[in-house]
Amino acid sequence: MSQVKQILDRVAEGFELSQAEATVLYGAKGADLKAICEVADGLRHKVNGDRVGFVVNRNINFTNICYMGCTFCGFAKRREDEGAEWLTLDTIVERTREAASRGATEVCIQGGIHPKMPGTYYRDIVRAIKAELPAMDIHAFSPFEIWYGAAKRKMSYADFIQDLKECGLGSIPGTAAEILDTEVRKLLTKDKLSTEKWVEIIRAAHGQGVPTTATIMYGHVDGPPHWAAHMALLRDIQKETGGFTELVPLSFVHYDSPLYTANPGKVRPGPTVEEVEAMHAVSRIFLHGQIDNIQTSWTKLGPERAQGMLSKGVNDFGGTLMNESISRAAGSAHGQEVTAYEMVRIIRAAGRVPYQRNTRYEVIEEFASHDPARQAPLVERDAGPLDFMAELPAFLKEAV
């Protein structure tokens, strides 16, 4: 009997995966990986049924000016660089208003660590949006931004987050996690948030009743032992706080990433196909009963590969986004928006029942037998291997 089969038999008996067992599963290939994906898909069905969610939202990256020097990031600019920007509050509100007119229920707001930005700017953003659009869910500010804003205002993390909550902040994206391993983070970042600070801020948010997502950015200088340790830490936090709404695996996009271009032969060009499947499937198994929403990222994988994750433990297709800057800055060619109409068609073509949700995973509308209204993309789509053309992804043209 193979080691993988022994581990999966224990899962079937209801035992929780250990970190060592997860390390083994993350490294599986071939028939072993297929068996892992089948177990993950069974757990997905047990918890989520055949429904797959998505949220109609818009990304608003309010500044790309940042001096933190993360080696994997192609997004950051210095103030004097061409293309550097810092949006005014009026522009942020106008983009939110435009998103609402297209059916958005959420705006996801993040930005660089601008050296001249006052710590009050975060609360100013939230207050400005809520003054104009009080029903809009604001999912905003990574733990790194929380660290920066709290330091600027000389406040504790808990007090800073509580103030943002009172202004109207609904939830926090759990980005800036990368890999929660000290040695790996030293290679990825220069001055960025430590593992300990990330965890402290996430716990502070949960303690103030502000939920967060959980993320992992993988496929660069990492491997299965790092992934398993990362997930073990997330699971421990969730057992303590219950504050994570979902896990979002983010595969490393290497094309224009300084980490990759400056280190030829030393950094992997993103995860392999098998590693992507293992990340989603093993994470579903490892986090079962604790974090039961596993999301795939179409911006990282492309819509076709993301659709394939729906049979490997995934129950959520993420957001429509409308704008996507960070992955594109690293060289991703998968466009900036998947409309609700396209989301529904992609999910249904995988044999699942699509539904629109809000940030808290509450159902807004189920699309078992009808489609949302068609909309043109908000911005001109980037040409690429999965160019959306006029209406649907090329891989769906035969399916529908």
C-alpha positions in Angstrom: 0.0 0.0 0.0 1.4 3.4 -1.0 2.0 6.1 1.5 -0.5 8.4 -0.2 -3.2 5.7 -0.1 -2.5 5.2 3.6 -2.9 8.9 4.2 -6.1 9.1 2.2 -7.6 6.1 4.0 -7.0 8.0 7.3 -8.8 11.0 5.8 -11.7 8.8 4.8 -11.9 7.7 8.5 -12.2 11.3 9.6 -8.7 12.0 10.8 -7.2 15.4 10.3 -4.1 15.6 8.1 -0.9 16.3 9.8 1.7 18.7 8.5 4.0 15.8 7.6 1.2 14.0 5.7 0.3 17.2 3.8 3.9 17.5 2.7 3.7 14.1 1.2 0.4 14.8 -0.6 1.6 18.2 -1.9 4.5 16.3 -3.7 2.3 13.6 -5.3 2.1 13.0 -9.0 0.4 10.7 -11.5 -2.1 8.2 -10.1 -1.5 9.4 -6.5 -2.4 13.0 -7.4 -5.5 11.8 -9.2 -6.6 10.0 -6.1 -6.0 13.1 -4.0 -8.0 15.2 -6.4 -10.9 12.7 -6.2 -10.9 12.9 -2.4 -10.8 16.7 -2.4 -13.7 16.8 -4.9 -15.7 14.5 -2.6 -15.1 16.8 0.4 -16.0 19.8 -1.7 -19.3 18.1 -2.6 -20.0 17.1 1.0 -19.5 20.7 2.2 -20.6 22.9 -0.7 -22.7 20.6 -2.9 -22.4 21.3 -6.6 -22.8 25.1 -6.2 -19.9 27.3 -7.2 -19.9 31.0 -6.2 -18.6 34.2 -7.6 -18.7 37.8 -6.6 -19.4 40.8 -8.8 -16.6 43.2 -7.7 -14.0 45.7 -8.8 -10.4 46.0 -7.9 -9.2 49.5 -7.2 -5.5 49.8 -6.7 -5.3 53.4 -5.4 -1.6 53.8 -5.8 1.2 51.9 -7.4 3.9 54.0 -5.7 5.8 51.8 -3.3 9.4 51.6 -2.0 9.3 48.3 -0.1 11.4 46.4 -2.7 9.6 43.0 -2.8 11.6 41.1 -5.4 8.6 39.3 -6.9 6.6 42.4 -7.6 6.4 44.1 -11.0 3.6 46.5 -9.8 5.5 49.0 -7.7 6.7 52.4 -9.1 8.7 55.2 -7.6 7.2 58.6 -7.5 9.2 59.9 -10.5 8.6 56.8 -12.7 6.4 57.0 -15.8 3.0 55.4 -15.0 3.2 56.2 -11.2 -0.2 57.1 -9.9 -2.1 58.0 -6.7 -5.8 58.2 -7.1 -7.8 61.0 -5.4 -10.7 60.2 -3.2 -13.1 61.5 -5.9 -11.6 59.1 -8.4 -11.9 56.1 -6.0 -15.5 57.0 -5.3 -16.3 57.4 -9.0 -14.8 54.0 -9.8 -16.9 52.5 -7.0 -20.0 54.2 -8.4 -19.2 52.9 -11.9 -18.8 49.4 -10.4 -22.1 49.6 -8.6 -23.8 50.6 -11.9 -22.5 47.3 -13.3 -24.0 45.3 -10.4 -20.9 45.1 -8.1 -21.6 44.4 -4.5 -17.9 44.7 -3.4 -14.9 46.8 -4.1 -11.5 45.3 -3.3 -9.1 48.2 -2.5 -5.3 47.8 -2.0 -2.3 50.0 -2.9 1.4 50.3 -2.5 3.2 51.7 0.6 3.4 55.3 -0.5 6.0 57.1 1.6 4.1 60.4 1.6 0.6 58.9 2.3 -0.9 59.9 5.6 -2.1 57.1 7.9 -5.6 58.6 7.8 -5.9 58.0 4.0 -7.2 54.5 4.6 -10.1 55.7 6.7 -10.6 58.6 4.3 -11.1 56.1 1.5 -13.7 54.0 3.5 -15.6 57.1 4.7 -15.7 58.6 1.2 -17.1 55.4 -0.4 -19.7 54.8 2.4 -20.9 58.4 2.2 -21.9 57.9 -1.4 -22.6 54.1 -1.5 -23.5 52.9 1.9 -24.5 49.4 0.7 -21.2 48.6 -0.9 -19.0 46.0 0.8 -15.5 47.3 1.3 -12.9 44.5 1.2 -9.7 46.4 1.7 -6.2 46.9 2.9 -3.7 44.0 3.2 -2.1 43.3 6.6 1.0 45.2 5.2 -1.2 48.3 4.7 -2.7 47.8 8.2 0.8 47.7 9.6 1.8 50.9 7.8 -1.4 52.8 8.7 -1.2 51.8 12.3 2.5 52.9 12.5 1.7 56.2 10.9 -1.1 56.9 13.3 0.8 55.4 16.3 -2.1 53.1 17.1 -2.3 49.4 18.0 -3.4 47.1 15.2 -6.6 46.4 17.0 -7.5 50.0 17.5 -6.6 50.9 13.9 -8.8 48.1 12.5 -11.6 49.0 14.9 -11.5 52.6 13.6 -11.7 51.4 10.0 -14.5 49.0 10.9 -16.5 51.9 12.4 -15.9 53.9 9.2 -17.4 51.1 7.2 -14.6 48.5 6.4 -16.2 45.1 6.0 -13.3 42.7 5.5 -9.6 42.5 4.9 -7.8 40.6 2.1 -5.2 38.2 3.6 -2.6 39.1 1.0 1.0 39.9 1.9 1.1 36.3 3.2 3.2 35.0 0.3 4.8 32.0 2.1 4.6 32.2 5.9 8.2 31.0 6.3 11.0 33.2 7.5 13.8 31.9 5.2 11.6 32.1 2.1 10.3 35.6 3.0 13.9 36.8 3.2 14.4 35.9 -0.4 11.0 37.4 -1.5 11.1 40.7 0.4 13.5 43.2 1.8 11.5 45.2 4.3 8.1 43.6 4.1 5.9 42.3 6.9 7.4 39.4 8.9 5.4 36.2 9.4 4.9 37.1 13.0 3.5 40.5 12.2 1.2 39.1 9.5 -0.2 36.6 12.0 -0.6 39.3 14.7 -2.5 41.6 12.4 -4.8 38.8 11.1 -5.6 37.8 14.7 -6.2 41.4 15.6 -8.7 41.8 12.7 -10.5 38.6 13.7 -10.6 39.8 17.3 -12.4 43.0 16.1 -14.9 40.9 14.2 -13.4 41.8 10.8 -13.1 38.7 8.7 -10.2 38.1 6.3 -9.3 35.9 3.4 -6.2 33.7 3.5 -3.8 33.4 0.6 -0.6 31.6 -0.4 1.7 32.7 -3.3 3.6 29.7 -4.5 5.8 28.4 -7.3 9.0 30.4 -6.9 11.7 29.4 -4.3 9.4 27.2 -2.2 8.1 23.7 -2.1 5.8 21.2 -0.3 7.3 21.5 3.2 6.8 25.3 3.1 3.2 24.9 1.8 2.3 22.4 4.5 3.7 24.6 7.2 1.8 27.6 5.8 -1.5 25.7 5.8 -0.8 24.4 9.3 -0.4 27.9 10.6 -3.6 29.1 8.8 -5.5 26.1 10.3 -4.3 26.9 13.8 -5.4 30.5 13.5 -8.8 29.4 12.2 -9.3 27.1 15.1 -8.6 30.0 17.4 -10.6 32.8 15.7 -12.8 31.4 12.9 -12.2 34.6 11.0 -11.0 33.3 7.6 -13.7 33.3 4.9 -11.7 31.4 2.2 -8.4 30.3 1.0 -7.1 31.7 -2.3 -4.0 30.0 -3.8 -2.1 32.4 -6.0 0.4 30.9 -8.4 3.6 32.9 -9.0 3.5 34.8 -12.3 7.1 35.0 -13.4 7.2 36.7 -16.8 8.0 40.3 -15.7 8.7 39.6 -12.0 12.1 41.0 -10.9 12.5 37.9 -8.7 12.6 35.7 -11.8 14.3 38.0 -14.3 17.2 38.9 -12.0 17.9 35.3 -10.9 18.1 33.2 -14.0 18.1 29.5 -13.2 17.5 30.1 -9.5 13.8 30.8 -9.4 11.1 28.6 -10.8 8.8 30.0 -13.6 5.7 29.4 -11.5 4.3 26.1 -10.3 3.9 23.1 -12.6 0.5 21.8 -13.7 0.7 19.1 -11.1 1.6 21.5 -8.3 -1.3 23.7 -9.1 -3.7 20.8 -8.9 -2.0 19.5 -5.7 -2.2 23.0 -4.1 -5.9 23.3 -4.5 -6.8 19.6 -3.7 -4.5 19.1 -0.7 -5.5 22.5 0.8 -9.1 21.4 0.6 -8.3 18.2 2.5 -6.0 19.8 5.0 -8.4 22.7 5.8 -11.6 20.6 5.7 -13.9 21.6 8.5 -12.0 24.8 9.2 -11.8 26.8 6.0 -14.4 25.3 3.6 -14.3 27.8 0.8 -11.4 27.2 -1.6 -11.2 29.8 -4.4 -9.3 29.6 -7.7 -7.7 32.6 -9.3 -8.5 33.1 -13.0 -6.2 36.0 -13.2 -3.2 33.8 -12.3 -4.3 30.6 -14.2 -6.5 31.8 -16.9 -10.2 30.9 -17.1 -9.7 27.5 -18.7 -7.2 26.2 -16.1 -9.2 27.8 -13.3 -12.3 26.0 -14.5 -10.3 22.7 -14.2 -9.8 23.3 -10.5 -13.6 22.9 -10.0 -13.0 19.2 -10.0 -10.1 19.4 -7.6 -11.7 20.8 -4.4 -12.6 24.3 -5.5 -16.0 25.8 -4.9 -15.5 29.5 -5.8 -14.4 31.3 -8.9 -13.5 34.6 -7.2 -14.5 38.0 -8.5 -15.3 39.7 -11.9 -12.7 42.3 -10.9 -13.3 44.8 -13.8 -9.7 46.0 -13.4 -6.7 43.9 -12.5 -3.3 45.6 -12.2 -1.0 43.5 -10.0 -1.0 40.2 -12.0 -0.8 42.1 -15.3 2.3 44.0 -14.0 4.0 40.6 -13.5 3.2 39.6 -17.0 -0.1 37.8 -16.8 -2.1 37.9 -20.1 -5.5 36.7 -18.9 -7.3 40.0 -19.0 -8.9 42.3 -16.4 -12.5 41.1 -16.2 -14.7 38.1 -16.5 -18.3 39.4 -16.6 -21.0 37.7 -14.5 -22.5 36.3 -17.8 -19.2 34.7 -18.6 -18.7 33.4 -15.0 -22.0 31.6 -15.2 -21.2 30.0 -18.5 -17.7 28.9 -17.3 -19.1 27.4 -14.1 -22.1 25.7 -15.8 -19.8 24.2 -18.5 -18.0 22.4 -15.6 -21.2 20.7 -14.5 -21.7 23.0 -11.5 -24.5 25.3 -10.5 -23.3 29.0 -10.5 -24.5 31.5 -7.9 -23.6 35.1 -7.2 -22.6 35.7 -3.7 -21.6 38.6 -1.5 -18.3 39.0 0.4 -19.7 37.0 3.3 -20.7 34.1 1.0 -24.4 34.8 1.3 -26.4 34.0 -1.8 -27.5 36.9 -3.9 -28.9 34.9 -6.9 -28.6 31.4 -8.2 -28.3 30.8 -11.9 -29.3 27.1 -12.2 -31.3 27.7 -15.5 -30.9 31.3 -16.5 -28.1 33.7 -17.2 -27.2 37.2 -15.9 -27.6 40.1 -18.4 -24.7 40.4 -20.9 -22.3 43.3 -20.4 -19.4 44.5 -22.4 -16.2 44.5 -20.5 -15.5 47.7 -18.6 -12.1 48.2 -20.1 -10.6 47.0 -23.4 -9.4 43.4 -22.8 -5.8 42.5 -23.3 -5.0 40.2 -26.2 -3.5 36.9 -25.0 -3.7 33.2 -25.3 -7.2 33.2 -23.8 -8.4 36.5 -25.2 -12.1 36.7 -24.5 -12.9 38.1 -28.0 -16.4 39.4 -28.3 -18.4 37.4 -25.8 -17.0 34.1 -24.5 -13.6 32.5 -23.8 -12.5 30.4 -26.8 -12.5 27.2 -24.8 -16.2 27.7 -24.1 -17.4 28.2 -27.7 -17.9 24.5 -28.2 -19.3 23.9 -24.7 -22.1 26.4 -25.2 
